[in-house]
Amino acid sequence: MTRFLTLALWLIPCMAYADAAADLRDGSVIFWRGGPFARPISNQTGSDITHSAIVLYHAGTPWVYEALPPCVRKVPIGKYLEQLK
C-alpha cells in the first residue's frame, strides 16, 4: 500500500529558503500568508492562509505547481523560492 505524505510548510520571511527546499518532498504543500490579495481572501475564508502550491518531482527534480489566474504554472523549485525573496 502506498502512503501519500504531505508536508505542510509555513514560509515566513525569516526562514532560510535553502532550508525550506531541502525539506520539500514529493507531494509537499506550501502555504502562504499575505500577498496582494490577502485581505479579500482572509475576509472570505476567515483564514490567514491566502495561497497554496504543491511540490511534485519529475525525474528527480522538484517542481512547484500553483494556480495563478488565468492558468496553473509549473516552476522549478529554485526559481520559485527565488521569486519569494
C-alpha positions as CSV (number, residue, x, y, z in Angstrom):
1,M,0.0,0.0,0.0
2,T,1.4,3.4,-1.0
3,R,1.2,6.2,1.5
4,F,0.9,9.8,0.4
5,L,2.7,12.1,2.7
6,T,2.0,15.8,2.8
7,L,4.4,18.1,4.5
8,A,2.9,21.5,5.4
9,L,5.3,24.3,5.5
10,W,4.8,27.8,6.7
11,L,7.0,30.0,4.6
12,I,7.8,33.1,6.6
13,P,10.3,35.9,5.7
14,C,12.9,34.9,8.2
15,M,13.1,31.2,7.0
16,A,16.1,30.3,5.0
17,Y,15.0,29.4,1.5
18,A,17.6,26.7,1.1
19,D,16.4,25.0,4.3
20,A,12.9,25.1,3.0
21,A,13.8,23.5,-0.3
22,A,15.8,20.7,1.4
23,D,12.7,19.7,3.4
24,L,10.3,19.6,0.5
25,R,9.2,16.1,-0.6
26,D,7.0,14.8,-3.4
27,G,3.5,15.9,-2.5
28,S,4.6,18.7,-0.1
29,V,2.1,21.5,0.2
30,I,3.3,25.1,0.6
31,F,1.0,27.5,2.4
32,W,1.4,31.3,2.1
33,R,0.3,34.1,4.4
34,G,-0.1,37.6,2.9
35,G,0.3,38.9,-0.6
36,P,-1.5,41.4,-2.7
37,F,-4.9,39.8,-2.3
38,A,-4.6,38.8,1.4
39,R,-7.3,41.0,2.8
40,P,-10.1,39.9,0.5
41,I,-9.2,36.3,0.7
42,S,-8.9,36.4,4.5
43,N,-12.3,38.2,4.7
44,Q,-14.0,35.5,2.6
45,T,-12.3,32.4,4.2
46,G,-11.7,33.5,7.7
47,S,-8.2,32.1,7.4
48,D,-4.8,33.8,7.4
49,I,-3.7,31.3,4.7
50,T,-4.0,33.1,1.4
51,H,-2.3,30.9,-1.2
52,S,-1.0,27.4,-1.6
53,A,1.1,25.4,-4.0
54,I,2.2,21.7,-4.3
55,V,5.7,20.2,-5.0
56,L,5.9,17.3,-7.4
57,Y,9.1,15.6,-8.5
58,H,9.7,14.7,-12.2
59,A,12.9,12.7,-13.0
60,G,14.3,13.5,-9.6
61,T,13.7,17.3,-9.9
62,P,11.3,19.2,-7.7
63,W,8.7,21.4,-9.4
64,V,6.1,23.7,-7.9
65,Y,2.6,23.8,-9.3
66,E,0.4,26.7,-8.4
67,A,-2.7,28.3,-9.8
68,L,-2.3,31.9,-10.8
69,P,-5.2,33.1,-12.9
70,P,-5.7,32.5,-15.8
71,C,-3.7,29.2,-15.6
72,V,-1.7,26.7,-13.5
73,R,2.0,27.2,-13.8
74,K,4.9,24.7,-13.3
75,V,8.1,26.3,-11.9
76,P,11.4,24.7,-10.8
77,I,11.7,24.9,-7.0
78,G,14.9,27.1,-7.2
79,K,13.2,29.7,-9.3
80,Y,10.0,29.6,-7.2
81,L,11.9,30.2,-4.0
82,E,14.0,32.9,-5.6
83,Q,10.8,34.7,-6.6
84,L,9.7,34.7,-3.0
85,K,12.6,36.8,-1.9
